[in-house]
């Protein structure tokens, strides 16, 4: 229960927005995850989604997976996006070697 509250009602309370979200009540945002099994029995069941309700719109799990796959396919990093991490590593090694002298 505490793990679930940490991701649902506790943030709403911490932000002072418990009248807007954090629990399922009339008048609150319609954002929720429908699960296949009870996460109070095993918190690992939160990974077994049936679908998601976001802003009052239902997204079944298969549609979410297609959307995610489309997002992954749409990402094509530029040459700079691919090279800059290597440049940072090289810079770090250079600075380390200079400071070791």
Backbone torsions as a table, in degrees:
resi	resn	phi	psi	omega
1	UNK	NA	-43.4	-177.5
2	UNK	-64.0	-38.7	178.4
3	UNK	-63.7	-40.1	179.3
4	UNK	-69.5	-40.7	178.7
5	UNK	-64.0	-32.2	179.1
6	UNK	-61.8	-30.3	-179.4
7	UNK	-101.9	0.6	-176.2
8	UNK	-127.2	-82.4	-173.6
9	UNK	-75.6	-34.4	-178.4
10	UNK	-61.6	-44.2	178.1
11	UNK	-62.0	-37.3	178.8
12	UNK	-62.2	-43.5	178.5
13	UNK	-64.8	-44.8	-178.2
14	UNK	-61.6	-33.2	-179.6
15	UNK	-90.2	-1.4	-177.9
16	UNK	68.5	28.1	-175.8
17	UNK	-118.0	24.4	-175.9
18	UNK	-64.3	-15.8	174.5
19	UNK	-81.4	-12.3	-178.2
20	UNK	-101.9	-39.2	-177.3
21	UNK	-155.9	175.8	176.5
22	UNK	112.9	-25.4	176.0
23	UNK	-140.7	165.7	-180.0
24	UNK	-93.7	107.5	-180.0
25	UNK	-149.1	154.2	176.5
26	UNK	-59.2	135.0	178.1
27	UNK	91.7	-10.8	178.0
28	UNK	-92.4	165.0	178.5
29	UNK	-56.1	139.3	-179.3
30	UNK	-92.6	64.7	176.8
31	UNK	-115.6	116.3	178.1
32	UNK	-158.6	164.3	177.7
33	UNK	-115.0	126.2	175.9
34	UNK	-94.7	125.2	-175.8
35	UNK	-106.9	157.3	177.2
36	UNK	-76.1	-27.4	-176.0
37	UNK	-134.9	166.5	-176.7
38	UNK	-78.7	114.4	-179.2
39	UNK	-72.5	-10.2	174.7
40	UNK	-73.7	-22.4	175.9
41	UNK	-79.2	-45.5	179.0
42	UNK	-148.3	115.8	-177.0
43	UNK	-61.3	-20.2	176.4
44	UNK	-63.4	-18.8	178.7
45	UNK	-66.4	-12.2	178.1
46	UNK	-64.5	-16.4	178.2
47	UNK	-82.4	-12.0	-177.4
48	UNK	-97.7	71.9	-177.0
49	UNK	-80.8	145.6	167.6
50	UNK	-93.2	-34.5	178.9
51	UNK	174.4	-176.9	-176.9
52	UNK	-132.9	137.0	171.5
53	UNK	-102.6	118.5	-178.0
54	UNK	-127.4	119.1	-177.9
55	UNK	52.4	37.3	176.7
56	UNK	82.3	4.6	178.8
57	UNK	-110.5	133.9	-177.7
58	UNK	-88.1	129.9	175.5
59	UNK	-122.3	107.3	176.8
60	UNK	-67.6	157.2	-174.9
61	UNK	-55.9	-40.9	-179.3
62	UNK	-64.8	-35.2	176.9
63	UNK	-68.8	-39.6	177.1
64	UNK	-60.8	-42.5	178.7
65	UNK	-64.2	-40.3	177.2
66	UNK	-64.1	-42.4	179.2
67	UNK	-61.5	-42.4	179.0
68	UNK	-65.8	-43.4	177.6
69	UNK	-60.8	-42.3	178.1
70	UNK	-62.7	-39.7	179.0
71	UNK	-63.7	-44.1	179.1
72	UNK	-62.4	-44.2	-179.9
73	UNK	-65.6	-30.3	-176.7
74	UNK	-77.0	-15.8	-177.7
75	UNK	-83.8	118.0	174.9
76	UNK	-131.2	99.7	-176.9
77	UNK	-65.3	145.6	176.2
78	UNK	-75.3	171.6	177.5
79	UNK	-59.7	-41.3	178.9
80	UNK	-62.7	-41.2	177.3
81	UNK	-59.1	-33.1	-178.2
82	UNK	-80.9	-31.8	-172.9
83	UNK	-90.5	-32.3	-171.5
84	UNK	-58.1	-35.8	176.6
85	UNK	-61.3	-37.3	178.3
86	UNK	-67.3	-36.6	178.0
87	UNK	-64.9	-39.0	178.4
88	UNK	-65.2	-40.4	177.7
89	UNK	-63.2	-44.1	178.3
90	UNK	-61.2	-42.6	177.8
91	UNK	-62.8	-42.6	179.0
92	UNK	-61.8	-43.7	178.8
93	UNK	-63.8	-42.8	179.3
94	UNK	-60.7	-47.0	179.8
95	UNK	-64.1	-39.0	178.5
96	UNK	-63.4	-45.3	-178.5
97	UNK	-65.6	-38.0	177.7
98	UNK	-65.8	-38.5	-178.8
99	UNK	-74.0	-21.6	179.9
100	UNK	-78.6	-14.0	-178.1
101	UNK	-74.2	NA	NA
